[in-house]
């Protein structure tokens, strides 16, 4: 028998052949390069993460629970109870039995997309949005209807309603400090989204990874707080409000859907780490979220630094968003400059960003970029923007 050792001509499924890697993951390697100043990340300030306190909680759990903390186990009752209380404080009527633990919001998106979407069903998402939202819909082999959005007002709610009228099976919204635009929806818009979901019978996923990172303005209730009919599915995450490496989040869902969601989860990875759940439960019940004021203060200082640097170097050349929290600002150049084409030159100059086109489902946004303000100290932010300005001047 002759064995052909060339690369096999595999036949992929529609999903396997169409999914594309997120450009953010590809650019992560530059974030650890000491010669490059990264404005491309999506991480909270590392110097405000509660390292010592979390280590203490891990040790407490191991000492107290022993081998139980290292075994498979049901979802942590203590963690579900804390999350329910936290959501109640934000205006969401829920019980611990409606809390489902996930490995972060991305997994929540994947589970719910698979739960509600058949192949070729339509899902409504914004035309400019975090790539993980698009990936979750594509992984369900569904079709995307891209809705207009903008950095000032956010999602076009009239277009959302039109899509619901036309038979869409799912909608996904990011109401607080949108990734990548930085914009937040008003209380009136949140109320309208919940009302439309109930009226048209369309499940809405509320992807809320960033609301805890508000450093200015007044906190707004989530869309789920306006939901009285059970059509809004809330996703929350400890990845941004505590630490990204935990990979732990939650859903707020109707209790009668729990068995179905559990089965969907079991088809992916059974459950979230028992040890991590117990350690996070120990942390939040012991310390609450007392690290957040420091985190918000650092983010605010760095947002101010980025805004000042942009005013200095881009005041006549661009416009940008002014979020009251989160991690990102969206910059639009006044000239038709392709930020994808400039990326290699920028990296060689020692600065990296995310081209806006990476988030544009239908293309376009070529003269835009997403800038992160949370990871670099203020002096490095100023240096990064100066490098970026020099690259653009030379284009």
Protein Blocks (a to p, Z undefined) as FASTA:
>chain_A
ZZdfbdcdddddfklmmpccdfklmmmmmmmmmkbccfkbccdcfklccfklmmmmmmmm
mmmnmmmlmmccdddfklmmmmmmmmmmnopacdfklpccdebjklmmmmmmmmmpcghi
acdddfbdcfklmmmmmmnopacddddddfklopafklmmmmmmnopabdcddfbhpafk
opacdfklmmmmmmmmmmnopacddddfklmmpcgdjddddfklmpcnopaccdddfklm
momklopadddddfklmmmmmmmmmmmnopacfklmmmmmmmmmmnopmlmmmmmmmmmm
mmmmmmmmmmmmmmmmcccdddfedjbdcdddfbdcdfklmmmmmmmnopacddfklmmm
nggjklgccddfklpcfklmmmmmmmmmmmmmmZZ
